[in-house]
Amino acid sequence: MSKTLRLILGDQLNSKHSWFITVDESVTYVMMEIRSETDYAAHHIQKIVGIFSAMQEFSNYLRCEKHQVIYIHLNDKNNCQSFQKNIQNLILEHNFTHFEYQLPDEYRVDLDLKNLCKSIFDYKFSC
């Protein structure tokens, strides 16, 4: 059975996106609070708190709509603090066969996710 993991970034909280039109049991959404996103530049603490709060509310909204969601909090024991490591771990742990993401606004995140897809492809997964 095909299982898809879809990454939602903190600036992609759009309930009208086509991903959310249909509830599909084979699709799981992942959102994560990670240090690589909070520490790459100086941010005001209120900005970080606001983004994380919005992400948590959006994940709750998706759950209420019956979507499957994995939410990784900043201080979770198994949080590797990077998109790549967390996603690779989730793929292996939950046997996902596909990984999808929306185009990030930031070049550095886009590059990270492209590299992630390359590494996933090397392990016979698909992006």
MMTF fields as JSON, N, C-alpha, C and O atoms, coordinates in Angstrom:
{
  "mmtfVersion": "1.0.0",
  "mmtfProducer": "UNKNOWN",
  "numBonds": 507,
  "numAtoms": 508,
  "numGroups": 127,
  "numChains": 1,
  "numModels": 1,
  "chainsPerModel": [1],
  "groupsPerChain": [127],
  "chainIdList": ["A"],
  "bondAtomList": [4, 2, 8, 6, 12, 10, 16, 14, 20, 18, 24, 22, 28, 26, 32, 30, 36, 34, 40, 38, 44, 42, 48, 46, 52, 50, 56, 54, 60, 58, 64, 62, 68, 66, 72, 70, 76, 74, 80, 78, 84, 82, 88, 86, 92, 90, 96, 94, 100, 98, 104, 102, 108, 106, 112, 110, 116, 114, 120, 118, 124, 122, 128, 126, 132, 130, 136, 134, 140, 138, 144, 142, 148, 146, 152, 150, 156, 154, 160, 158, 164, 162, 168, 166, 172, 170, 176, 174, 180, 178, 184, 182, 188, 186, 192, 190, 196, 194, 200, 198, 204, 202, 208, 206, 212, 210, 216, 214, 220, 218, 224, 222, 228, 226, 232, 230, 236, 234, 240, 238, 244, 242, 248, 246, 252, 250, 256, 254, 260, 258, 264, 262, 268, 266, 272, 270, 276, 274, 280, 278, 284, 282, 288, 286, 292, 290, 296, 294, 300, 298, 304, 302, 308, 306, 312, 310, 316, 314, 320, 318, 324, 322, 328, 326, 332, 330, 336, 334, 340, 338, 344, 342, 348, 346, 352, 350, 356, 354, 360, 358, 364, 362, 368, 366, 372, 370, 376, 374, 380, 378, 384, 382, 388, 386, 392, 390, 396, 394, 400, 398, 404, 402, 408, 406, 412, 410, 416, 414, 420, 418, 424, 422, 428, 426, 432, 430, 436, 434, 440, 438, 444, 442, 448, 446, 452, 450, 456, 454, 460, 458, 464, 462, 468, 466, 472, 470, 476, 474, 480, 478, 484, 482, 488, 486, 492, 490, 496, 494, 500, 498, 504, 502],
  "bondOrderList": [1, 1, 1, 1, 1, 1, 1, 1, 1, 1, 1, 1, 1, 1, 1, 1, 1, 1, 1, 1, 1, 1, 1, 1, 1, 1, 1, 1, 1, 1, 1, 1, 1, 1, 1, 1, 1, 1, 1, 1, 1, 1, 1, 1, 1, 1, 1, 1, 1, 1, 1, 1, 1, 1, 1, 1, 1, 1, 1, 1, 1, 1, 1, 1, 1, 1, 1, 1, 1, 1, 1, 1, 1, 1, 1, 1, 1, 1, 1, 1, 1, 1, 1, 1, 1, 1, 1, 1, 1, 1, 1, 1, 1, 1, 1, 1, 1, 1, 1, 1, 1, 1, 1, 1, 1, 1, 1, 1, 1, 1, 1, 1, 1, 1, 1, 1, 1, 1, 1, 1, 1, 1, 1, 1, 1, 1],
  "groupList": [{"groupName": "MET", "atomNameList": ["N", "CA", "C", "O"], "elementList": ["N", "C", "C", "O"], "formalChargeList": [0, 0, 0, 0], "bondAtomList": [1, 0, 2, 1, 3, 2], "bondOrderList": [1, 1, 2], "singleLetterCode": "M", "chemCompType": "L-PEPTIDE LINKING"}, {"groupName": "SER", "atomNameList": ["N", "CA", "C", "O"], "elementList": ["N", "C", "C", "O"], "formalChargeList": [0, 0, 0, 0], "bondAtomList": [1, 0, 2, 1, 3, 2], "bondOrderList": [1, 1, 2], "singleLetterCode": "S", "chemCompType": "L-PEPTIDE LINKING"}, {"groupName": "LYS", "atomNameList": ["N", "CA", "C", "O"], "elementList": ["N", "C", "C", "O"], "formalChargeList": [0, 0, 0, 0], "bondAtomList": [1, 0, 2, 1, 3, 2], "bondOrderList": [1, 1, 2], "singleLetterCode": "K", "chemCompType": "L-PEPTIDE LINKING"}, {"groupName": "THR", "atomNameList": ["N", "CA", "C", "O"], "elementList": ["N", "C", "C", "O"], "formalChargeList": [0, 0, 0, 0], "bondAtomList": [1, 0, 2, 1, 3, 2], "bondOrderList": [1, 1, 2], "singleLetterCode": "T", "chemCompType": "L-PEPTIDE LINKING"}, {"groupName": "LEU", "atomNameList": ["N", "CA", "C", "O"], "elementList": ["N", "C", "C", "O"], "formalChargeList": [0, 0, 0, 0], "bondAtomList": [1, 0, 2, 1, 3, 2], "bondOrderList": [1, 1, 2], "singleLetterCode": "L", "chemCompType": "L-PEPTIDE LINKING"}, {"groupName": "ARG", "atomNameList": ["N", "CA", "C", "O"], "elementList": ["N", "C", "C", "O"], "formalChargeList": [0, 0, 0, 0], "bondAtomList": [1, 0, 2, 1, 3, 2], "bondOrderList": [1, 1, 2], "singleLetterCode": "R", "chemCompType": "L-PEPTIDE LINKING"}, {"groupName": "ILE", "atomNameList": ["N", "CA", "C", "O"], "elementList": ["N", "C", "C", "O"], "formalChargeList": [0, 0, 0, 0], "bondAtomList": [1, 0, 2, 1, 3, 2], "bondOrderList": [1, 1, 2], "singleLetterCode": "I", "chemCompType": "L-PEPTIDE LINKING"}, {"groupName": "GLY", "atomNameList": ["N", "CA", "C", "O"], "elementList": ["N", "C", "C", "O"], "formalChargeList": [0, 0, 0, 0], "bondAtomList": [1, 0, 2, 1, 3, 2], "bondOrderList": [1, 1, 2], "singleLetterCode": "G", "chemCompType": "PEPTIDE LINKING"}, {"groupName": "ASP", "atomNameList": ["N", "CA", "C", "O"], "elementList": ["N", "C", "C", "O"], "formalChargeList": [0, 0, 0, 0], "bondAtomList": [1, 0, 2, 1, 3, 2], "bondOrderList": [1, 1, 2], "singleLetterCode": "D", "chemCompType": "L-PEPTIDE LINKING"}, {"groupName": "GLN", "atomNameList": ["N", "CA", "C", "O"], "elementList": ["N", "C", "C", "O"], "formalChargeList": [0, 0, 0, 0], "bondAtomList": [1, 0, 2, 1, 3, 2], "bondOrderList": [1, 1, 2], "singleLetterCode": "Q", "chemCompType": "L-PEPTIDE LINKING"}, {"groupName": "ASN", "atomNameList": ["N", "CA", "C", "O"], "elementList": ["N", "C", "C", "O"], "formalChargeList": [0, 0, 0, 0], "bondAtomList": [1, 0, 2, 1, 3, 2], "bondOrderList": [1, 1, 2], "singleLetterCode": "N", "chemCompType": "L-PEPTIDE LINKING"}, {"groupName": "HIS", "atomNameList": ["N", "CA", "C", "O"], "elementList": ["N", "C", "C", "O"], "formalChargeList": [0, 0, 0, 0], "bondAtomList": [1, 0, 2, 1, 3, 2], "bondOrderList": [1, 1, 2], "singleLetterCode": "H", "chemCompType": "L-PEPTIDE LINKING"}, {"groupName": "TRP", "atomNameList": ["N", "CA", "C", "O"], "elementList": ["N", "C", "C", "O"], "formalChargeList": [0, 0, 0, 0], "bondAtomList": [1, 0, 2, 1, 3, 2], "bondOrderList": [1, 1, 2], "singleLetterCode": "W", "chemCompType": "L-PEPTIDE LINKING"}, {"groupName": "PHE", "atomNameList": ["N", "CA", "C", "O"], "elementList": ["N", "C", "C", "O"], "formalChargeList": [0, 0, 0, 0], "bondAtomList": [1, 0, 2, 1, 3, 2], "bondOrderList": [1, 1, 2], "singleLetterCode": "F", "chemCompType": "L-PEPTIDE LINKING"}, {"groupName": "VAL", "atomNameList": ["N", "CA", "C", "O"], "elementList": ["N", "C", "C", "O"], "formalChargeList": [0, 0, 0, 0], "bondAtomList": [1, 0, 2, 1, 3, 2], "bondOrderList": [1, 1, 2], "singleLetterCode": "V", "chemCompType": "L-PEPTIDE LINKING"}, {"groupName": "GLU", "atomNameList": ["N", "CA", "C", "O"], "elementList": ["N", "C", "C", "O"], "formalChargeList": [0, 0, 0, 0], "bondAtomList": [1, 0, 2, 1, 3, 2], "bondOrderList": [1, 1, 2], "singleLetterCode": "E", "chemCompType": "L-PEPTIDE LINKING"}, {"groupName": "TYR", "atomNameList": ["N", "CA", "C", "O"], "elementList": ["N", "C", "C", "O"], "formalChargeList": [0, 0, 0, 0], "bondAtomList": [1, 0, 2, 1, 3, 2], "bondOrderList": [1, 1, 2], "singleLetterCode": "Y", "chemCompType": "L-PEPTIDE LINKING"}, {"groupName": "ALA", "atomNameList": ["N", "CA", "C", "O"], "elementList": ["N", "C", "C", "O"], "formalChargeList": [0, 0, 0, 0], "bondAtomList": [1, 0, 2, 1, 3, 2], "bondOrderList": [1, 1, 2], "singleLetterCode": "A", "chemCompType": "L-PEPTIDE LINKING"}, {"groupName": "CYS", "atomNameList": ["N", "CA", "C", "O"], "elementList": ["N", "C", "C", "O"], "formalChargeList": [0, 0, 0, 0], "bondAtomList": [1, 0, 2, 1, 3, 2], "bondOrderList": [1, 1, 2], "singleLetterCode": "C", "chemCompType": "L-PEPTIDE LINKING"}, {"groupName": "PRO", "atomNameList": ["N", "CA", "C", "O"], "elementList": ["N", "C", "C", "O"], "formalChargeList": [0, 0, 0, 0], "bondAtomList": [1, 0, 2, 1, 3, 2], "bondOrderList": [1, 1, 2], "singleLetterCode": "P", "chemCompType": "L-PEPTIDE LINKING"}],
  "groupTypeList": [0, 1, 2, 3, 4, 5, 4, 6, 4, 7, 8, 9, 4, 10, 1, 2, 11, 1, 12, 13, 6, 3, 14, 8, 15, 1, 14, 3, 16, 14, 0, 0, 15, 6, 5, 1, 15, 3, 8, 16, 17, 17, 11, 11, 6, 9, 2, 6, 14, 7, 6, 13, 1, 17, 0, 9, 15, 13, 1, 10, 16, 4, 5, 18, 15, 2, 11, 9, 14, 6, 16, 6, 11, 4, 10, 8, 2, 10, 10, 18, 9, 1, 13, 9, 2, 10, 6, 9, 10, 4, 6, 4, 15, 11, 10, 13, 3, 11, 13, 15, 16, 9, 4, 19, 8, 15, 16, 5, 14, 8, 4, 8, 4, 2, 10, 4, 18, 2, 1, 6, 13, 8, 16, 2, 13, 1, 18],
  "groupIdList": [1, 2, 3, 4, 5, 6, 7, 8, 9, 10, 11, 12, 13, 14, 15, 16, 17, 18, 19, 20, 21, 22, 23, 24, 25, 26, 27, 28, 29, 30, 31, 32, 33, 34, 35, 36, 37, 38, 39, 40, 41, 42, 43, 44, 45, 46, 47, 48, 49, 50, 51, 52, 53, 54, 55, 56, 57, 58, 59, 60, 61, 62, 63, 64, 65, 66, 67, 68, 69, 70, 71, 72, 73, 74, 75, 76, 77, 78, 79, 80, 81, 82, 83, 84, 85, 86, 87, 88, 89, 90, 91, 92, 93, 94, 95, 96, 97, 98, 99, 100, 101, 102, 103, 104, 105, 106, 107, 108, 109, 110, 111, 112, 113, 114, 115, 116, 117, 118, 119, 120, 121, 122, 123, 124, 125, 126, 127],
  "secStructList": [7, 7, 7, 3, 3, 3, 3, 7, 7, 6, 6, 7, 7, 7, 6, 6, 1, 4, 4, 4, 1, 1, 7, 7, 6, 6, 3, 3, 3, 3, 3, 3, 7, 7, 2, 2, 2, 2, 1, 1, 1, 7, 7, 7, 2, 2, 2, 2, 2, 2, 2, 2, 2, 2, 2, 2, 2, 2, 2, 2, 2, 2, 2, 2, 6, 6, 7, 3, 3, 3, 3, 3, 7, 6, 6, 7, 6, 6, 7, 7, 1, 1, 2, 2, 2, 2, 2, 2, 2, 2, 2, 2, 2, 2, 6, 7, 7, 3, 3, 3, 3, 7, 7, 7, 1, 1, 2, 2, 2, 2, 2, 2, 2, 2, 2, 2, 2, 2, 2, 2, 2, 2, 6, 6, 7, 5, 7],
  "xCoordList": [0.846, 0.0, 0.884, 1.883, 0.522, 1.232, 0.872, -0.301, 1.895, 1.697, 2.507, 3.694, 1.863, 2.492, 2.664, 1.757, 3.859, 4.159, 4.271, 5.038, 3.504, 3.529, 3.981, 3.414, 5.002, 5.542, 4.801, 4.588, 4.41, 3.816, 4.736, 5.021, 5.199, 6.074, 5.245, 4.053, 5.896, 5.202, 4.588, 3.717, 5.034, 4.439, 3.509, 3.209, 3.053, 2.174, 0.873, 0.369, 0.343, -0.839, -2.105, -2.771, -2.43, -3.537, -4.556, -4.345, -5.645, -6.668, -7.37, -8.05, -7.212, -7.84, -6.961, -7.379, -5.754, -4.85, -5.496, -6.226, -5.228, -5.84, -5.514, -6.273, -4.412, -4.083, -5.187, -5.379, -5.905, -6.823, -8.283, -9.167, -8.535, -9.906, -10.47, -11.616, -9.634, -10.066, -9.272, -8.053, -9.961, -9.289, -8.903, -9.743, -7.635, -7.1, -6.299, -5.311, -6.715, -6.045, -4.605, -3.82, -4.254, -2.878, -1.937, -0.746, -2.476, -1.682, -1.569, -2.56, -0.329, -0.057, 0.7, 1.645, 0.278, 0.937, 1.887, 1.576, 3.046, 3.998, 4.33, 4.558, 4.348, 4.772, 5.781, 5.633, 6.817, 7.84, 8.43, 8.662, 8.662, 9.379, 10.832, 11.117, 11.748, 13.135, 14.092, 13.841, 15.196, 16.188, 16.839, 17.208, 16.982, 17.609, 16.79, 17.33, 15.492, 14.646, 14.607, 14.397, 14.803, 14.774, 16.132, 16.219, 17.198, 18.542, 19.36, 20.478, 18.843, 19.647, 19.894, 20.835, 19.039, 19.185, 18.516, 17.721, 18.842, 18.224, 16.756, 16.426, 15.885, 14.443, 13.957, 14.462, 12.985, 12.36, 11.584, 10.935, 11.646, 10.987, 9.482, 8.884, 8.863, 7.428, 7.102, 6.037, 8.008, 7.799, 7.813, 6.946, 8.794, 8.904, 7.674, 7.091, 7.287, 6.122, 4.868, 4.038, 4.725, 3.562, 3.505, 2.441, 4.64, 4.681, 4.358, 3.545, 4.992, 4.736, 3.284, 2.678, 2.734, 1.336, 0.404, -0.536, 0.67, -0.143, -0.013, -0.998, 1.198, 1.402, 0.614, -0.016, 0.647, -0.091, -1.595, -2.289, -2.094, -3.525, -3.904, -4.957, -3.053, -3.343, -3.329, -4.168, -2.395, -2.378, -3.646, -4.193, -4.109, -5.366, -6.547, -7.433, -6.561, -7.608, -7.632, -8.692, -6.446, -6.376, -6.882, -7.588, -6.521, -7.011, -8.533, -9.199, -9.078, -10.542, -11.224, -12.359, -10.532, -11.058, -10.797, -11.103, -10.226, -9.97, -8.731, -8.59, -7.831, -6.562, -5.606, -5.706, -4.692, -3.662, -2.508, -2.021, -2.073, -1.036, -0.015, -0.363, 1.244, 2.329, 2.874, 3.265, 2.898, 3.419, 4.612, 4.496, 5.751, 6.973, 7.245, 7.533, 7.15, 7.407, 8.911, 9.691, 9.305, 10.706, 11.446, 12.596, 10.786, 11.45, 11.1, 11.38, 10.497, 10.211, 11.513, 12.511, 11.488, 12.68, 13.3, 14.525, 12.486, 12.985, 13.154, 13.385, 13.042, 13.213, 14.706, 15.488, 15.092, 16.499, 16.885, 18.041, 15.938, 16.168, 16.574, 17.247, 16.165, 16.386, 15.282, 14.771, 14.922, 13.926, 14.387, 13.643, 15.617, 16.12, 16.104, 15.568, 16.67, 16.75, 15.368, 15.078, 14.518, 13.175, 12.375, 11.7, 12.447, 11.674, 12.207, 11.428, 13.517, 14.084, 13.654, 13.309, 13.673, 13.233, 11.761, 11.39, 10.92, 9.488, 9.234, 8.402, 9.949, 9.781, 10.097, 9.358, 11.184, 11.575, 10.625, 10.236, 10.261, 9.401, 7.995, 7.413, 7.447, 6.049, 5.909, 4.793, 7.014, 7.009, 6.325, 5.562, 6.606, 6.074, 6.772, 7.967, 6.02, 6.575, 6.734, 7.417, 6.106, 6.201, 6.386, 5.898, 7.107, 7.298, 6.978, 7.463, 6.157, 5.765, 5.901, 5.757, 6.182, 6.223, 5.86, 5.996, 5.394, 5.1, 6.387, 7.251, 6.507, 7.7, 7.911, 7.039, 9.068, 9.329, 9.613, 10.039, 9.376, 9.673, 11.165, 11.645, 11.886, 13.298, 14.196, 13.98, 15.203, 16.132, 16.838, 16.972, 17.292, 18.035, 17.169, 17.67, 15.886, 14.98, 14.716, 14.673, 14.54, 14.352, 15.545, 15.363, 16.738, 17.951, 18.001, 18.331, 17.675, 17.643, 16.669, 16.985, 15.486, 14.473, 14.832, 14.531, 15.463, 15.94, 17.0, 16.99, 17.917, 18.937, 18.305, 18.742, 17.283, 16.56, 15.962, 16.083, 15.321, 14.71, 15.76, 15.515, 16.916, 18.011, 18.405, 18.597, 18.523, 18.916, 17.814, 18.103, 16.562, 15.446, 15.457, 15.273, 15.674, 15.707, 16.823, 16.655, 17.955, 19.068, 18.682, 19.252, 17.705, 17.232, 15.976, 15.269, 15.697, 14.583, 13.217, 12.214, 13.16, 11.895, 11.651, 12.535, 10.459, 10.181, 9.723, 9.127, 10.024, 9.572, 8.546, 8.027],
  "yCoordList": [-1.194, 0.0, 1.248, 1.311, 2.199, 3.472, 4.363, 4.52, 4.944, 5.88, 7.135, 7.06, 8.289, 9.565, 10.409, 10.527, 11.0, 11.969, 13.329, 13.498, 14.307, 15.661, 16.653, 16.718, 17.417, 18.429, 19.742, 20.206, 20.335, 21.674, 22.579, 22.313, 23.645, 24.609, 25.672, 25.839, 26.378, 27.36, 28.528, 29.213, 28.771, 29.85, 29.312, 30.009, 28.064, 27.426, 26.939, 25.875, 27.687, 27.284, 27.761, 28.682, 27.146, 27.56, 26.432, 25.46, 26.557, 25.505, 25.342, 24.341, 26.309, 26.245, 25.54, 25.365, 25.137, 24.444, 23.137, 22.498, 22.751, 21.548, 20.265, 19.298, 20.241, 19.063, 18.698, 17.522, 19.685, 19.463, 19.292, 19.187, 19.263, 19.106, 17.741, 17.62, 16.715, 15.346, 14.741, 14.897, 14.057, 13.315, 11.96, 11.239, 11.62, 10.379, 9.679, 10.224, 8.485, 7.759, 7.387, 7.084, 7.407, 7.059, 8.26, 8.131, 9.428, 10.664, 11.128, 11.215, 11.424, 11.984, 13.289, 13.362, 14.313, 15.61, 15.706, 15.24, 16.313, 16.523, 18.006, 18.689, 18.472, 19.831, 19.712, 18.877, 20.558, 20.437, 21.777, 22.661, 21.893, 23.021, 22.554, 21.607, 23.21, 22.761, 23.925, 25.041, 23.643, 24.669, 25.25, 26.425, 24.44, 24.983, 26.126, 26.971, 26.16, 27.262, 28.433, 29.573, 28.175, 29.271, 29.934, 31.086, 29.215, 29.692, 30.164, 30.645, 30.043, 30.432, 31.94, 32.403, 32.697, 34.157, 34.586, 33.842, 35.783, 36.299, 36.615, 37.335, 36.073, 36.328, 36.781, 36.331, 37.662, 38.046, 36.845, 36.142, 36.605, 35.444, 35.448, 34.383, 36.629, 36.694, 36.204, 35.629, 36.428, 35.933, 34.403, 33.771, 33.818, 32.36, 31.765, 30.8, 32.335, 31.853, 31.969, 31.06, 33.066, 33.256, 32.231, 31.684, 31.968, 30.978, 29.586, 28.869, 29.201, 27.873, 27.735, 26.677, 28.785, 28.757, 28.567, 27.774, 29.293, 29.16, 27.753, 27.179, 27.195, 25.833, 24.826, 23.923, 24.976, 24.065, 24.163, 23.147, 25.382, 25.567, 24.943, 24.318, 25.11, 24.54, 23.017, 22.365, 22.447, 20.99, 20.5, 19.457, 21.246, 20.894, 20.99, 20.136, 22.023, 22.179, 20.962, 20.4, 20.564, 19.417, 18.144, 17.349, 17.953, 16.776, 16.82, 15.796, 17.988, 18.127, 17.806, 17.332, 18.063, 17.751, 16.296, 15.882, 15.514, 14.071, 13.728, 12.59, 14.69, 14.4, 13.797, 14.081, 12.974, 12.422, 13.41, 13.888, 13.714, 14.724, 14.221, 13.657, 14.442, 14.252, 15.642, 16.368, 16.007, 17.308, 17.081, 16.418, 17.632, 17.491, 18.819, 19.825, 18.808, 20.001, 20.207, 19.259, 21.44, 21.81, 20.948, 20.567, 20.646, 19.911, 18.427, 17.765, 17.884, 16.449, 15.655, 16.032, 14.579, 13.754, 13.268, 13.229, 12.9, 12.339, 13.378, 13.017, 14.665, 15.72, 15.86, 16.224, 15.572, 15.677, 17.104, 17.359, 18.031, 19.452, 19.762, 20.761, 18.904, 19.2, 18.541, 17.479, 19.207, 18.613, 17.239, 16.263, 17.172, 15.95, 14.772, 13.713, 14.937, 13.819, 13.405, 12.213, 14.374, 14.042, 13.312, 12.326, 13.785, 13.155, 11.77, 10.838, 11.621, 10.294, 9.317, 8.172, 9.764, 8.901, 8.526, 7.374, 9.5, 9.22, 8.232, 7.333, 8.403, 7.502, 6.073, 5.145, 5.906, 4.561, 4.004, 2.837, 4.833, 4.394, 4.019, 3.057, 4.781, 4.587, 3.968, 3.823, 3.606, 2.966, 3.796, 3.27, 5.102, 5.953, 5.606, 5.311, 5.644, 5.339, 6.58, 6.539, 7.694, 8.95, 10.106, 10.078, 11.117, 12.334, 13.516, 13.593, 14.44, 15.616, 16.871, 16.835, 17.975, 19.265, 20.352, 20.179, 21.48, 22.644, 23.457, 23.411, 24.189, 24.992, 25.995, 26.823, 25.923, 26.873, 28.274, 28.437, 29.276, 30.664, 30.971, 31.865, 30.246, 30.545, 29.582, 28.37, 30.152, 29.35, 28.293, 27.153, 28.642, 27.687, 26.487, 25.364, 26.704, 25.596, 24.774, 23.546, 25.442, 24.743, 23.826, 22.673, 24.323, 23.529, 22.339, 21.226, 22.568, 21.476, 20.382, 19.195, 20.784, 19.794, 19.069, 17.884, 19.753, 19.082, 18.044, 16.939, 18.396, 17.448, 16.268, 15.126, 16.554, 15.488, 14.518, 13.303, 15.051, 14.193, 13.355, 12.196, 13.937, 13.174, 12.003, 10.887, 12.251, 11.184, 10.131, 8.94, 10.564, 9.62, 8.756, 7.541, 9.386, 8.648, 7.604, 6.497, 7.961, 7.016, 5.789, 4.713, 5.95, 4.832, 4.197, 3.465, 4.475, 3.877, 4.376, 3.7, 5.557, 6.193, 7.193, 7.444, 7.76, 8.734, 10.054, 10.097, 11.133, 12.481, 12.962, 14.07],
  "zCoordList": [0.0, 0.0, 0.0, 0.717, -0.778, -0.883, 0.302, 0.639, 0.929, 2.037, 1.761, 1.442, 1.884, 1.562, 2.807, 3.631, 2.929, 3.968, 3.301, 2.354, 3.795, 3.24, 4.305, 5.396, 3.974, 4.885, 4.712, 3.592, 5.833, 5.836, 6.632, 7.799, 6.004, 6.662, 7.389, 7.127, 8.295, 9.121, 8.379, 8.915, 7.139, 6.34, 5.256, 4.287, 5.423, 4.433, 5.067, 4.707, 5.982, 6.74, 6.041, 6.514, 4.935, 4.085, 3.991, 3.266, 4.711, 4.729, 3.378, 3.153, 2.489, 1.158, 0.119, -1.026, 0.506, -0.43, -0.888, -0.13, -2.113, -2.703, -1.93, -2.003, -1.201, -0.407, 0.577, 0.884, 1.069, 2.176, 1.753, 2.603, 0.452, -0.044, 0.335, 0.766, 0.163, 0.409, 1.555, 1.626, 2.443, 3.505, 2.941, 2.401, 3.068, 2.517, 3.607, 4.099, 3.984, 5.063, 4.73, 5.629, 3.456, 3.069, 3.108, 2.826, 3.459, 3.515, 4.962, 5.688, 5.362, 6.685, 6.492, 5.706, 7.213, 7.17, 8.352, 9.448, 8.125, 9.206, 9.305, 8.306, 10.543, 10.844, 11.972, 12.865, 11.927, 12.957, 13.364, 12.539, 14.651, 15.232, 15.354, 16.087, 14.644, 14.676, 14.872, 14.417, 15.562, 15.878, 14.628, 14.611, 13.585, 12.378, 11.792, 11.079, 12.085, 11.608, 12.586, 12.171, 13.859, 14.829, 14.976, 15.403, 14.624, 14.935, 13.732, 13.916, 12.513, 11.347, 11.296, 10.652, 11.979, 12.087, 13.386, 13.96, 13.842, 15.068, 14.803, 13.861, 15.639, 15.549, 16.926, 17.955, 16.928, 18.191, 18.712, 17.938, 20.012, 20.616, 20.339, 20.184, 20.276, 20.009, 18.598, 18.37, 17.659, 16.298, 16.293, 15.689, 16.963, 17.026, 17.71, 17.217, 18.832, 19.575, 18.706, 18.697, 17.985, 17.113, 15.997, 15.703, 15.377, 14.29, 14.825, 14.242, 15.934, 16.499, 16.95, 16.78, 17.516, 17.939, 16.734, 16.79, 15.655, 14.438, 13.861, 13.398, 13.886, 13.386, 14.223, 13.674, 15.533, 16.408, 16.167, 16.129, 16.005, 15.731, 14.385, 14.264, 13.386, 12.07, 12.136, 11.514, 12.877, 13.005, 13.716, 13.358, 14.715, 15.389, 14.43, 14.445, 13.6, 12.588, 11.653, 11.38, 11.168, 10.262, 10.932, 10.313, 12.19, 12.925, 13.054, 12.899, 13.333, 13.436, 12.116, 12.097, 11.018, 9.688, 9.302, 8.183, 10.239, 10.099, 9.272, 8.826, 9.061, 8.408, 9.441, 10.635, 8.97, 9.842, 9.917, 8.892, 11.14, 11.346, 12.362, 13.4, 12.032, 12.99, 13.281, 12.367, 14.551, 14.94, 15.856, 16.887, 15.478, 16.266, 16.963, 16.315, 18.289, 19.087, 19.256, 19.158, 19.507, 19.632, 20.662, 20.445, 21.774, 22.846, 22.883, 23.883, 21.827, 21.788, 21.847, 21.233, 22.577, 22.793, 21.486, 21.366, 20.515, 19.254, 18.146, 16.992, 18.486, 17.492, 17.191, 18.068, 15.958, 15.538, 15.151, 14.814, 15.196, 14.939, 13.499, 13.244, 12.554, 11.131, 10.321, 10.677, 9.207, 8.317, 7.853, 7.938, 7.363, 6.742, 7.715, 7.388, 8.881, 9.828, 10.33, 10.427, 10.649, 11.125, 10.054, 10.346, 8.834, 7.755, 7.438, 7.242, 7.385, 7.146, 8.234, 7.942, 9.482, 10.581, 10.456, 10.679, 10.097, 9.939, 8.802, 8.926, 7.704, 6.56, 6.966, 6.638, 7.67, 8.096, 9.159, 9.1, 10.116, 11.222, 10.766, 11.267, 9.81, 9.392, 8.002, 7.502, 7.38, 6.06, 4.978, 4.168, 4.974, 3.913, 2.601, 2.58, 1.522, 0.196, -0.664, -1.687, -0.263, -0.998, -0.016, 1.114, -0.487, 0.29, -0.613, -1.742, -0.112, -0.89, -0.027, 1.195, -0.708, -0.028, -1.023, -2.234, -0.488, -1.308, -1.442, -0.567, -2.527, -2.772, -1.633, -1.369, -0.956, 0.132, -0.399, -1.543, 0.432, 0.07, 0.135, -0.56, 0.952, 1.171, 0.399, 0.391, -0.244, -1.049, -0.215, -0.659, 0.982, 1.81, 2.193, 2.248, 2.457, 2.778, 1.521, 1.58, 0.393, -0.878, -1.155, -1.544, -0.96, -1.174, -0.215, -0.624, 1.054, 2.034, 1.615, 1.699, 1.165, 0.799, -0.495, -0.639, -1.424, -2.637, -2.289, -2.831, -1.386, -0.942, -0.21, -0.355, 0.569, 1.249, 0.238, 0.391, -0.789, -1.812, -2.53, -2.865, -2.76, -3.362, -2.473, -2.957, -1.193, -0.274, -0.142, -0.019, -0.169, -0.116, -1.374, -1.303, -2.515, -3.779, -3.757, -4.269, -3.166, -3.052, -2.241, -2.425, -1.338, -0.542, -1.121, -0.428, -2.391, -3.124, -2.707, -2.937, -2.093, -1.829, -2.949, -3.768, -2.985, -4.035, -3.427, -2.351, -4.157, -3.754, -4.746, -4.609]
}
